[in-house]
Amino acid sequence: MSTANLLRLILLAAIWGGSFLFMRIAAPVLGAAVLIEYRVLFAAIFLAIVGVFLKKSLMWKQHWKHFFILGLFNSALPFLMFAFAARTLSASVLAVLNATTPLWGTLIAAVWSRTMVSGKVLMGLGLGTCGVALLVGFDHVSTKPGAGIAIAAVLFASFNYGIASNYAKQAKAVEPFANAHGSMWASALLVLPVVPFFPPPAEPTIGIMSAVIALAVLCSGVAYLIYFRLIQDVGPSSALTVTFLSPLFGILWGVMFLGETVGWYTFAGAAIVITGTALVTGFRPSFRLKPRAA
């Protein structure tokens, strides 16, 4: 991994870690449905503008079914679940629970292919479960009314990410930028019918709308561009490293900007979840920085 790609990886982790911060700010005011409709719609518009400059066509007629499946499981459902949970849970808890996504992906893949998982993978799944239990059991946020449903919503969101990743492996190959662009438009259409049933609890301020725009443009549009650049340069396995870094930034932003309190259980739970994820995915860190040639 070159120095430039390592910096991109860290930047991506910082951006995706920030998504929990922005949802925590905007969700209590806008509600889950309105917030996510803004997020995916603004992200789709941003990617459409980028597509014009990059001269990339969407090919909606050929791949619309694929975009809707990907948009449902990779954006619409998980985004709604995270936004719903963000009204109750802290950004730190949201970030750590999101790190269980590869665990769900492995379980779904085992069921999908009807294959037995190895002892190493089972150990990783067990560690991940223990990490979540430690975090939830000791964090004071878990005692709030509705915290149980919020935690279940986050785990369901991660489960949907696992479905999306397994579907993407089996689906026909579509250009990565088109996947991001098309799935955002599909998500906007999927979330739109839900919006009238869940009106925003309060009027948004300029600060709230700034958080929404950052969530849409930065955490969805720009993040996708960086992520797909990493996949192109270093491959999907190395790009997966962002899963291990984003919880750390999620905790950091929550402490710095929201004044959230974290204890030993936050870092211990995060470390155990990340270790379990590494075992499940077979990840082995091997960063050999290569300076750019003159």
C-alpha positions in Angstrom: 0.0 0.0 0.0 1.5 3.3 -1.1 1.6 6.3 1.3 -1.1 8.0 -0.8 -3.4 5.1 -0.5 -2.8 4.8 3.3 -3.7 8.4 3.6 -6.9 7.8 1.6 -7.7 4.9 3.9 -7.4 7.0 7.0 -9.4 9.8 5.4 -12.2 7.4 4.5 -12.2 6.0 8.0 -12.5 9.5 9.4 -15.3 10.4 7.0 -17.3 7.2 7.7 -16.7 7.6 11.4 -18.1 11.1 11.1 -21.4 9.8 9.6 -22.5 8.6 13.1 -21.7 12.1 14.4 -23.9 13.8 11.7 -26.7 11.3 12.2 -26.6 11.9 15.9 -27.0 15.6 15.4 -29.7 15.6 12.7 -31.9 12.5 13.5 -33.5 13.9 16.7 -34.7 16.9 14.7 -35.6 15.5 11.3 -36.5 12.0 12.2 -35.1 8.9 10.4 -37.2 9.0 7.2 -36.7 12.7 6.3 -33.0 12.6 7.2 -32.2 9.6 5.0 -34.3 10.9 2.1 -32.2 14.0 2.2 -29.0 11.9 2.5 -29.6 9.6 -0.4 -31.1 12.3 -2.7 -28.4 14.8 -2.1 -25.8 12.1 -2.6 -27.4 11.0 -5.8 -27.4 14.5 -7.2 -23.8 15.0 -6.2 -22.7 11.7 -7.9 -24.8 12.7 -11.0 -22.8 15.9 -11.2 -19.5 14.0 -10.8 -20.7 11.5 -13.4 -21.1 14.3 -15.9 -17.6 15.5 -15.3 -16.2 12.0 -15.5 -18.4 11.2 -18.5 -19.8 8.0 -16.8 -23.2 6.8 -17.9 -25.6 5.2 -15.4 -27.2 2.6 -17.8 -30.3 2.6 -15.7 -32.4 0.6 -18.2 -30.0 -2.3 -18.2 -29.4 -2.5 -14.4 -32.4 -0.9 -12.6 -33.3 -4.1 -10.8 -29.7 -4.5 -9.6 -29.7 -0.9 -8.4 -32.9 -1.4 -6.5 -31.7 -4.5 -4.7 -28.4 -2.9 -3.9 -30.1 0.3 -2.8 -32.5 -1.5 -0.5 -29.9 -3.6 1.4 -26.9 -1.4 1.1 -28.5 2.0 1.7 -32.2 2.5 2.3 -32.7 -0.1 5.1 -29.4 0.2 6.9 -29.4 4.1 6.7 -33.0 4.2 8.1 -32.1 1.8 10.9 -29.0 3.8 11.9 -30.9 7.1 11.8 -33.6 5.6 14.0 -31.1 4.4 16.5 -29.2 7.7 16.4 -32.0 9.3 18.3 -31.1 7.2 21.3 -27.6 5.7 21.1 -24.4 7.7 21.2 -22.1 8.0 18.1 -19.5 5.9 19.9 -21.9 2.9 20.3 -23.2 3.3 16.8 -19.7 3.2 15.4 -18.7 0.1 17.3 -21.8 -1.9 16.6 -21.4 -1.1 12.9 -18.0 -3.0 13.0 -20.0 -6.2 13.3 -20.9 -6.0 9.6 -18.2 -8.5 8.4 -19.4 -10.9 11.1 -22.9 -10.9 9.6 -21.5 -11.1 6.1 -19.6 -14.3 7.0 -22.6 -15.9 8.6 -24.8 -15.1 5.6 -22.2 -16.4 3.2 -22.0 -19.7 5.2 -25.8 -20.1 5.0 -25.9 -18.9 1.4 -23.3 -21.4 0.3 -24.3 -24.1 2.8 -20.7 -24.5 4.0 -19.3 -25.1 7.5 -17.2 -22.3 9.0 -13.8 -23.0 10.4 -12.9 -23.0 14.1 -11.0 -19.7 13.6 -14.1 -18.1 12.2 -16.3 -19.4 15.0 -13.8 -18.0 17.5 -14.0 -14.6 15.7 -17.8 -14.7 15.8 -17.8 -15.5 19.5 -15.4 -12.7 20.2 -17.5 -10.2 18.2 -20.6 -11.3 20.2 -18.7 -10.9 23.5 -17.5 -7.4 22.4 -21.0 -6.2 21.6 -22.3 -7.7 24.9 -19.6 -5.9 26.9 -20.2 -2.6 25.2 -24.0 -2.8 25.6 -23.9 -4.2 29.1 -21.7 -1.5 30.6 -22.6 1.6 28.6 -25.0 3.9 30.3 -26.8 4.6 27.0 -28.2 1.1 27.1 -30.3 2.1 30.1 -32.2 4.7 28.2 -35.9 4.1 27.2 -35.9 2.5 23.8 -32.2 1.6 23.8 -32.9 -2.1 23.3 -34.9 -1.5 20.1 -32.2 1.0 18.9 -29.4 -1.6 19.4 -31.5 -4.2 17.6 -32.0 -1.7 14.7 -28.2 -1.1 14.4 -27.5 -4.9 14.3 -30.2 -5.3 11.7 -28.6 -2.5 9.7 -25.3 -4.4 9.8 -27.1 -7.6 8.9 -28.4 -5.8 5.7 -24.9 -4.7 4.9 -23.9 -8.4 5.1 -26.7 -9.3 2.6 -25.6 -6.5 0.3 -22.0 -7.6 0.3 -22.9 -11.3 -0.5 -25.4 -10.2 -3.2 -22.7 -8.0 -4.8 -20.4 -11.0 -5.1 -23.1 -13.1 -6.8 -24.6 -10.3 -9.0 -23.4 -9.5 -12.5 -20.5 -7.1 -12.7 -21.4 -3.5 -12.8 -18.9 -0.6 -12.9 -18.3 0.5 -9.2 -19.2 4.2 -9.8 -22.5 3.1 -11.4 -23.2 0.9 -8.4 -22.8 3.9 -6.1 -24.7 6.3 -8.3 -27.5 4.0 -9.3 -28.1 2.7 -5.8 -28.4 6.2 -4.4 -31.2 7.1 -6.9 -32.9 3.7 -6.1 -32.6 4.4 -2.4 -34.2 7.8 -2.8 -37.2 6.2 -4.6 -37.5 3.5 -1.9 -37.4 5.8 1.1 -39.7 8.5 -0.4 -43.0 6.7 0.2 -42.1 6.4 3.9 -41.5 10.1 4.4 -45.2 11.3 4.8 -45.8 8.8 7.6 -42.8 10.1 9.7 -42.8 13.9 9.6 -39.8 15.8 11.2 -40.3 16.4 15.0 -38.9 19.9 14.7 -37.9 22.6 12.3 -34.3 22.2 11.1 -31.8 25.0 11.7 -28.9 25.9 9.4 -26.6 23.8 11.6 -28.9 20.8 11.2 -29.1 21.2 7.4 -25.3 21.6 7.3 -25.0 18.2 9.1 -27.4 16.7 6.5 -25.4 18.0 3.6 -22.1 16.8 5.1 -23.8 13.4 5.7 -25.0 13.2 2.1 -22.1 14.7 0.1 -19.1 13.9 2.3 -20.1 10.6 4.0 -21.9 9.1 1.0 -20.8 10.8 -2.3 -17.1 11.6 -1.6 -16.7 8.5 0.6 -17.8 6.3 -2.2 -15.4 7.9 -4.6 -12.5 7.3 -2.2 -13.6 3.7 -1.4 -13.9 2.7 -5.0 -10.5 4.3 -5.7 -9.0 2.2 -2.9 -10.6 -1.0 -4.3 -9.1 -0.2 -7.7 -5.6 0.5 -6.3 -5.2 -2.0 -3.5 -8.1 -4.5 -3.9 -11.2 -5.1 -1.8 -9.3 -7.0 1.0 -7.0 -4.1 1.8 -9.9 -1.6 1.5 -11.7 -3.6 4.1 -9.2 -2.2 6.6 -11.5 0.8 6.9 -13.8 -1.4 9.0 -11.2 -1.5 11.7 -10.4 2.2 11.7 -13.9 3.9 11.4 -15.0 2.9 14.9 -12.0 4.6 16.4 -12.9 7.8 14.6 -16.6 7.4 15.5 -15.6 7.3 19.2 -13.1 10.3 18.7 -15.7 12.6 17.0 -18.3 11.7 19.6 -16.0 12.7 22.4 -14.7 15.8 20.7 -17.9 17.4 19.3 -20.7 15.9 21.3 -19.0 15.6 24.7 -19.8 11.9 24.9 -18.4 10.0 27.8 -16.5 6.8 27.0 -15.2 4.3 29.5 -12.9 1.3 29.6 -15.8 -0.8 28.3 -16.0 1.3 25.1 -12.4 0.7 24.1 -12.4 -2.9 25.4 -15.6 -3.7 23.5 -14.3 -2.0 20.3 -11.0 -3.9 20.6 -12.8 -7.3 21.0 -15.2 -6.7 18.1 -12.3 -5.6 15.8 -10.2 -8.6 16.9 -13.2 -10.9 16.2 -13.7 -9.2 12.8 -10.1 -9.7 11.9 -10.3 -13.4 12.7 -13.5 -13.8 10.7 -12.2 -12.0 7.6 -8.7 -13.5 7.8 -7.3 -10.0 7.8 -3.5 -9.7 8.4 -2.1 -6.1 8.4 0.8 -5.7 6.1 1.5 -2.1 5.3 4.6 -1.5 3.3 4.7 2.1 2.4 6.0 2.9 -1.1 7.0 6.4 -1.9 5.7 7.8 -5.1 8.2 7.6 -7.9 9.5 10.9 -9.2 
